[in-house]
Amino acid sequence: MASLRLGPLLRYTDGSSATVWVESSRPCTAEVRGAEGARGESRTFQVAGHHYALVEVTGLIPGTSQSYEVFLDGARVWPLPDSRFPPSQIRTAAEDDAVRVAFGSCRWAAPPADEADPVGPDALDTLAARMAADPDGERPDVLLLLGDQVYADEVSKATRRWLAARRDLREAPGSEVADYEEYTRLYYESWLDPEVRWLLSTVPSCMIFDDHDVIDDWNTSAAWLADIRATSWWRERLLSGLMSYWVHQHIGNLSPAELADDPLYTTVRETPDGTDALRAFAAKADADPTSVRWSYRRDFGRVRLLMVDTRAARVLEEGRRSMLDPGEERWLREQALADRGSYDHLLIGTSLPWLLPHLVHDAEGWNAALCRGEKGARWAAFGERLRRAADLEHWAAFPASFDALTALIAEAGSGDGAPATVSVLSGDVHHAYVAEPTWPSGGPDARVFQLTCSPVHNAIHRAIRVGFRFGWSATARLLGRRFAGHGKVPRPPIDWRRTGGPWFGNQLMTLTLRGRSARLRLDQARTEKTGGARLKPVHESHLTPRRTDRPTP
């Protein structure tokens, strides 16, 4: 009899349909049955000896909620026997409902419940506990996971022991994951956490990778890529990373209509074993990154989300460096400007922050100039070493891309049909802050924000904390301009200021969007003196739009 190995994960939802992802122990038919008549079923597909299904659930009604169960070959496998959690639910929003978007990034898997947590309580675990204790209370309508869902290069002690029993860790890549099977271990460790498993079964999620989903500094430069491609283990690691990401994260980001038009998804489902087809796809994506689009768009009522791939879509050649290849830039522009007036809030999800502390921004622009050879070969070699050592690879490290994103945000937020707010949602930097830009000529009609929230469950060195605090200071700003002057880096087209933070700890941000209003809250996971943990609000603000006289169409 088939058993449930992983999941269920509630992924895509709209007013009338949803998708639920599962992994089973053997080939079978996966079925989802809603308490109010919603239903869907799908045969599993096979990749590398594992069996998965993404079940489309239909028969949902806007503005309603119903619990659901999962069956494999007719036998109920979810909820788990003796579960302490409320029933998993599929909720569909009505057109005029508020939309709550919770987001964050960078999550080490939480240790077992009987082990001390060296980095403090997990924000996702703590959110799940709060929701389970009050099933009718506030909950996110969607959870955005902005990168580093798994750490292929920083494994837990338990996973290291599992790897050591499988192969000789004295051989590369040592205690990092090497192949598809080892990637599945990371997802089991992360998503079988009881609280997180239930949370992902009842809150829809959108995901995008960042570097640690494959390796630290993934695609930081052309020189880095040439060096790592020369190793014996890299190709298998990369192909396995892309394959496992496609299975576990990417397909759940897509709507049923997009899945129906996806030739790879069709092939993998209709082939007895989809491993070869998926591996060939990953190999092509490695050889030609323009052959695949990991970015995607989601609309939640009058809220538009554009989730942007800032890792695999890069152009790395010095002199042509770009965060996004030309096709990806066109896609982002088209999606941001399409049907303006049909959305009140534009969210751009990018794992890497657009606006950084001024010192960091100028240092990254200076480093980019050195690596281009502006100061000669010796400085270029130094710049490359520094880029890798200090992780100088955000939007500021791709100056033309920074300027292009800035111009697109201004255009999308200006004129008739402009949204009330444009927010860039990011993670990566292991702390949280709010920054707001200003344009020399007055800027767009929309309020524009950089909202950065990280980590969900990770750590940051004390020295880095001090550095980020200093990075926003007036003294640091002057120092940054000295760096920029040395590299002859022009001033950016906008200025910006920090309006919240920095905050350090395991945390989640939540945007509540209703009509043309927006509210922001930052919650941190704090250990209670009596034991356990809770989410404590540490910041709340109203993101007032610039213009409130434009009625919603």
CORRANOR-V808005 format. One record per helix or strand of 2 or more residues. SS is the DSSP state (a for helix, b for strand). FROM is the first residue (numbers start at 1). TO is the last residue. If there is no record, write none. Layout:
SS,FROM,TO ; SS,FROM,TO
This chain:
b,4,13 ; b,17,24 ; b,29,34 ; b,39,43 ; b,45,47 ; b,50,58 ; b,65,72 ; b,75,78 ; b,89,91 ; b,99,104 ; a,123,133 ; b,142,145 ; a,157,166 ; a,180,191 ; a,194,202 ; b,205,207 ; a,211,213 ; a,222,229 ; a,234,253 ; a,256,260 ; a,263,270 ; a,275,287 ; a,289,291 ; b,296,300 ; b,303,308 ; a,326,337 ; b,345,350 ; a,358,371 ; a,377,390 ; a,395,397 ; a,399,412 ; b,421,426 ; b,432,439 ; b,447,452 ; a,462,471 ; a,474,486 ; b,494,503 ; b,507,514 ; b,517,527 ; b,533,542
